[in-house]
Amino acid sequence: MLSMNAAASGETFDATVNTISTLQDQLVNMAEGFVHALPNLAIGLVIVLVTWLIAKFAVRIANGLVGTTEIRPSLKNLIDTVVKLLIWIIGLMVALIVVMPGMTPASLVAGLGIGAVAIGFAFQDIFENFLAGVLIMLREKMRIGDVIECEGITGKVEHITLRETYVRKLSGEVTLVPNAMLFKNPVEILTDVTQRRHEVVAGVSYDTDLDHAAEVILKAVESVEDVDADKGIDVFATEFNSSSVDFKVRWWAGSKPRDGHVSRDKVIRAIKRDLDEAGIEIPFPYITHTFKEKIPLERS
């Protein structure tokens, strides 16, 4: 019995020694492999550094070439991004081939293709916004500085990146809008041209001569300096309201939201002033009470 226990203990000891020896050999091999790979790692780091310098100078050269042309800022940002991206892709591929000599350009491209498919499924929304950003930068409309409205968001476009667009709301807050949202939904560009049409409703009493009232309103709007009278001013009688006959007044002025508020303020003031001078009433709402039976009135 004692001899059997001693034999078993000896086998366990030998197995432990063999395991430790194997681990030591693996660690030594790993250390030797790391030491042998140090020159390649150093070269790879140098290649990355050179890639960074080349990308930096390439962007400067691109900016210098683009600066001589009349190009939109959003398209300029796209050119800078594409130049940097291409240089970094080439530089990193060269660095990987140097660090891992067994890797060939063909195998690297194949691996990148398989990885791109997997990453594409995992980050579908990110790539959707990326492609939408590229298309937004390429199209002519919606320049930086335009005031837009999309899905309830109204503001000025401050910056366009490959993933999102910075829209400064008219109240001062900035909203980061995903590019896919701006690309897939209708976008109303309020400042696409320098002028747009504004309108307001003006009511007069029922006993007013409507032709005379329309003439007074037209001359009042024409007297406002912010109104472009050459584009035409419309004064249409549109509705028999409860206490008034309503005119829809339309004119052309600046396209910016503030321009619209300023011109509307001046137009309303001018219409009110001229109607008062002409003795034309802008009525308050009238309420008429009708009773089925006579109401007795007592005299005091």
C-alpha positions as CSV (number, residue, x, y, z in Angstrom):
1,M,0.0,0.0,0.0
2,L,2.8,2.4,0.9
3,S,4.6,1.7,-2.4
4,M,1.4,2.4,-4.3
5,N,0.9,5.8,-2.6
6,A,4.5,6.7,-3.2
7,A,4.2,5.8,-6.9
8,A,1.0,8.0,-7.2
9,S,2.7,10.9,-5.4
10,G,5.7,10.6,-7.8
11,E,3.4,10.7,-10.9
12,T,1.6,13.8,-9.5
13,F,4.9,15.5,-8.9
14,D,6.2,14.6,-12.4
15,A,3.0,16.0,-13.9
16,T,3.3,19.2,-12.0
17,V,7.0,19.6,-13.0
18,N,6.1,19.0,-16.6
19,T,3.3,21.6,-16.5
20,I,5.6,24.2,-15.0
21,S,8.3,23.3,-17.5
22,T,5.8,23.7,-20.4
23,L,4.6,27.1,-19.1
24,Q,8.2,28.2,-18.8
25,D,8.9,27.2,-22.3
26,Q,5.9,29.0,-23.6
27,L,6.8,32.2,-21.7
28,V,10.4,32.0,-23.0
29,N,9.1,31.6,-26.5
30,M,6.7,34.5,-26.1
31,A,9.4,36.7,-24.8
32,E,11.8,35.7,-27.6
33,G,9.0,36.3,-30.1
34,F,8.3,39.8,-28.6
35,V,12.0,40.6,-28.7
36,H,12.2,39.5,-32.3
37,A,9.1,41.6,-33.1
38,L,10.4,44.7,-31.5
39,P,12.1,46.1,-34.6
40,N,8.9,45.5,-36.6
41,L,6.8,47.2,-33.9
42,A,9.2,50.1,-33.9
43,I,9.0,50.4,-37.7
44,G,5.2,50.1,-37.5
45,L,5.0,53.0,-35.0
46,V,7.2,55.1,-37.3
47,I,4.9,54.3,-40.2
48,V,1.9,55.5,-38.1
49,L,3.7,58.7,-37.1
50,V,4.6,59.3,-40.8
51,T,1.0,58.6,-41.8
52,W,-0.2,61.2,-39.3
53,L,2.3,63.8,-40.6
54,I,1.4,63.0,-44.3
55,A,-2.4,63.3,-43.5
56,K,-1.8,66.6,-41.8
57,F,0.1,68.1,-44.7
58,A,-2.2,66.6,-47.2
59,V,-5.2,68.4,-45.6
60,R,-3.2,71.6,-45.8
61,I,-2.5,71.1,-49.4
62,A,-6.1,70.2,-50.1
63,N,-7.2,73.4,-48.3
64,G,-4.8,75.4,-50.3
65,L,-6.1,74.0,-53.6
66,V,-9.8,74.3,-52.5
67,G,-9.3,77.8,-51.1
68,T,-8.7,79.2,-54.6
69,T,-12.2,78.0,-55.7
70,E,-15.7,79.0,-54.7
71,I,-16.7,75.8,-52.8
72,R,-19.2,75.3,-50.1
73,P,-17.8,74.9,-46.5
74,S,-19.7,71.6,-46.2
75,L,-18.0,70.2,-49.3
76,K,-14.7,71.4,-48.1
77,N,-15.1,69.5,-44.9
78,L,-16.0,66.4,-46.9
79,I,-12.8,66.7,-49.0
80,D,-10.7,67.1,-45.9
81,T,-12.3,64.0,-44.3
82,V,-11.9,61.8,-47.4
83,V,-8.2,62.8,-47.8
84,K,-7.4,62.0,-44.2
85,L,-9.4,58.7,-44.3
86,L,-7.7,57.4,-47.4
87,I,-4.2,58.2,-46.1
88,W,-4.9,56.6,-42.7
89,I,-6.3,53.4,-44.3
90,I,-3.2,53.0,-46.5
91,G,-0.8,53.9,-43.7
92,L,-2.4,51.4,-41.2
93,M,-2.4,48.6,-43.8
94,V,1.3,49.1,-44.4
95,A,2.0,49.2,-40.7
96,L,0.1,45.9,-40.2
97,I,2.0,44.2,-43.0
98,V,5.3,45.3,-41.5
99,V,4.4,44.2,-37.9
100,M,3.0,40.9,-39.2
101,P,5.1,39.8,-42.1
102,G,3.0,36.7,-42.8
103,M,0.1,38.9,-43.7
104,T,-0.3,39.9,-47.4
105,P,-2.2,42.8,-48.9
106,A,-4.7,40.3,-50.4
107,S,-5.4,38.6,-47.1
108,L,-5.7,42.0,-45.3
109,V,-8.2,43.3,-47.9
110,A,-10.2,40.0,-47.6
111,G,-10.2,40.3,-43.8
112,L,-11.2,43.9,-44.0
113,G,-14.1,43.0,-46.3
114,I,-15.4,40.3,-43.9
115,G,-14.9,42.6,-40.9
116,A,-16.7,45.5,-42.8
117,V,-19.8,43.3,-43.3
118,A,-19.9,42.4,-39.6
119,I,-19.3,46.0,-38.5
120,G,-21.9,47.2,-41.0
121,F,-24.6,45.0,-39.4
122,A,-23.6,46.0,-35.9
123,F,-23.4,49.8,-36.6
124,Q,-26.0,50.1,-39.2
125,D,-27.4,53.5,-37.9
126,I,-23.9,55.0,-37.7
127,F,-23.1,54.1,-41.3
128,E,-26.5,55.3,-42.4
129,N,-25.8,58.7,-40.9
130,F,-22.3,58.6,-42.4
131,L,-23.6,58.0,-46.0
132,A,-26.4,60.6,-45.4
133,G,-23.8,63.1,-44.3
134,V,-21.7,62.5,-47.4
135,L,-24.8,63.0,-49.7
136,I,-25.9,66.1,-47.7
137,M,-22.4,67.7,-48.2
138,L,-22.4,66.9,-51.9
139,R,-25.8,68.4,-52.7
140,E,-26.1,72.1,-53.4
141,K,-29.0,73.0,-51.1
142,M,-28.9,73.5,-47.4
143,R,-25.7,75.5,-46.9
144,I,-24.1,76.4,-43.6
145,G,-26.0,79.5,-42.4
146,D,-29.3,78.6,-43.8
147,V,-32.4,78.6,-41.5
148,I,-34.2,75.2,-41.9
149,E,-37.2,73.4,-40.5
150,C,-37.4,69.6,-40.3
151,E,-39.6,67.4,-38.1
152,G,-40.5,70.3,-35.7
153,I,-36.9,71.6,-35.5
154,T,-36.3,75.1,-36.7
155,G,-32.9,76.8,-36.6
156,K,-29.7,77.9,-38.4
157,V,-27.3,75.3,-39.8
158,E,-24.0,75.9,-38.0
159,H,-21.9,72.9,-38.9
160,I,-22.2,69.7,-40.9
161,T,-20.2,66.6,-40.0
162,L,-20.3,63.1,-41.4
163,R,-22.7,61.9,-38.7
164,E,-24.8,64.8,-37.5
165,T,-25.7,68.4,-38.3
166,Y,-25.6,71.2,-35.7
167,V,-28.8,73.3,-35.9
168,R,-28.9,76.4,-33.7
169,K,-32.5,77.0,-32.7
170,L,-33.9,80.5,-32.9
171,S,-34.1,80.6,-29.1
172,G,-30.4,79.9,-28.8
173,E,-30.1,76.2,-28.1
174,V,-28.2,73.9,-30.4
175,T,-29.7,70.6,-31.6
176,L,-27.6,67.7,-32.9
177,V,-29.7,66.3,-35.7
178,P,-28.7,62.9,-37.2
179,N,-28.0,63.3,-40.9
180,A,-30.3,60.4,-41.8
181,M,-33.2,62.4,-40.4
182,L,-32.4,65.4,-42.6
183,F,-31.9,63.2,-45.7
184,K,-35.0,61.0,-45.4
185,N,-37.5,63.7,-44.3
186,P,-38.7,66.8,-46.1
187,V,-36.5,69.8,-45.1
188,E,-37.9,73.3,-45.5
189,I,-35.1,75.8,-46.2
190,L,-36.5,79.2,-45.1
191,T,-33.5,81.2,-46.4
192,D,-32.9,79.5,-49.7
193,V,-33.6,82.9,-51.4
194,T,-33.2,86.4,-49.9
195,Q,-37.0,87.1,-49.8
196,R,-40.1,85.2,-49.1
197,R,-43.8,86.0,-48.8
198,H,-45.5,86.9,-45.5
199,E,-49.1,87.4,-44.7
200,V,-51.5,88.8,-42.1
201,V,-55.3,89.0,-41.7
202,A,-57.0,92.4,-41.3
203,G,-60.7,92.7,-40.5
204,V,-63.1,95.6,-41.1
205,S,-66.7,96.2,-39.9
206,Y,-69.6,95.1,-42.1
207,D,-70.8,98.6,-42.9
208,T,-67.4,99.5,-44.5
209,D,-67.0,100.1,-48.2
210,L,-64.7,97.1,-49.0
211,D,-63.2,98.6,-52.1
212,H,-62.2,101.7,-50.2
213,A,-60.8,99.6,-47.3
214,A,-58.8,97.4,-49.7
215,E,-57.3,100.6,-51.3
216,V,-56.4,102.0,-47.8
217,I,-54.7,98.7,-46.8
218,L,-52.8,98.5,-50.0
219,K,-51.4,102.0,-49.7
220,A,-50.5,101.3,-46.0
221,V,-48.4,98.2,-46.9
222,E,-46.8,100.0,-49.8
223,S,-45.5,102.7,-47.4
224,V,-43.5,100.2,-45.4
225,E,-39.9,100.4,-46.5
226,D,-39.1,96.7,-45.7
227,V,-41.8,95.6,-48.2
228,D,-40.7,94.8,-51.8
229,A,-43.6,96.5,-53.6
230,D,-42.1,95.5,-57.0
231,K,-42.9,91.9,-56.3
232,G,-46.6,92.8,-55.7
233,I,-48.8,93.2,-52.7
234,D,-52.1,91.2,-52.4
235,V,-55.2,92.3,-50.5
236,F,-57.9,89.7,-50.8
237,A,-61.3,89.7,-49.1
238,T,-61.4,86.1,-47.8
239,E,-64.1,85.6,-45.2
240,F,-67.3,86.8,-43.6
241,N,-66.2,86.5,-40.0
242,S,-68.5,86.7,-36.9
243,S,-67.9,90.4,-36.5
244,S,-65.9,91.5,-39.5
245,V,-65.1,91.0,-43.1
246,D,-61.5,89.7,-43.2
247,F,-58.8,90.6,-45.7
248,K,-55.7,88.5,-46.3
249,V,-52.8,90.8,-46.9
250,R,-49.6,89.3,-48.5
251,W,-46.3,90.9,-49.2
252,W,-42.6,90.1,-49.9
253,A,-39.8,90.9,-47.5
254,G,-36.6,89.3,-46.0
255,S,-36.5,85.6,-45.7
256,K,-34.9,85.4,-42.3
257,P,-37.3,84.8,-39.3
258,R,-36.4,88.1,-37.7
259,D,-37.0,89.9,-41.0
260,G,-40.5,88.4,-41.1
261,H,-41.3,89.6,-37.6
262,V,-40.0,93.1,-38.3
263,S,-41.9,93.5,-41.5
264,R,-45.1,92.1,-40.0
265,D,-44.8,94.5,-37.1
266,K,-44.4,97.5,-39.4
267,V,-47.2,96.3,-41.8
268,I,-49.7,95.8,-38.9
269,R,-48.8,99.3,-37.5
270,A,-49.2,100.9,-40.9
271,I,-52.6,99.2,-41.6
272,K,-54.0,100.2,-38.2
273,R,-52.8,103.8,-38.5
274,D,-54.2,104.3,-42.0
275,L,-57.5,102.6,-41.2
276,D,-58.0,104.8,-38.2
277,E,-57.2,107.9,-40.3
278,A,-59.7,106.8,-42.9
279,G,-62.4,106.3,-40.2
280,I,-62.6,102.6,-40.9
281,E,-63.4,100.5,-37.9
282,I,-61.5,97.4,-36.9
283,P,-64.3,95.8,-34.9
284,F,-64.2,93.9,-31.6
285,P,-66.2,90.7,-31.6
286,Y,-69.9,91.4,-31.3
287,I,-72.3,89.1,-29.3
288,T,-76.0,89.2,-30.2
289,H,-78.4,87.6,-27.7
290,T,-81.8,86.3,-29.1
291,F,-84.7,85.5,-26.8
292,K,-87.8,83.5,-27.8
293,E,-90.1,85.6,-25.7
294,K,-90.2,89.3,-24.8
295,I,-88.4,90.3,-21.7
296,P,-90.5,92.7,-19.6
297,L,-88.7,95.8,-18.7
298,E,-89.6,97.6,-15.5
299,R,-89.4,101.4,-15.3
300,S,-88.2,102.8,-12.1
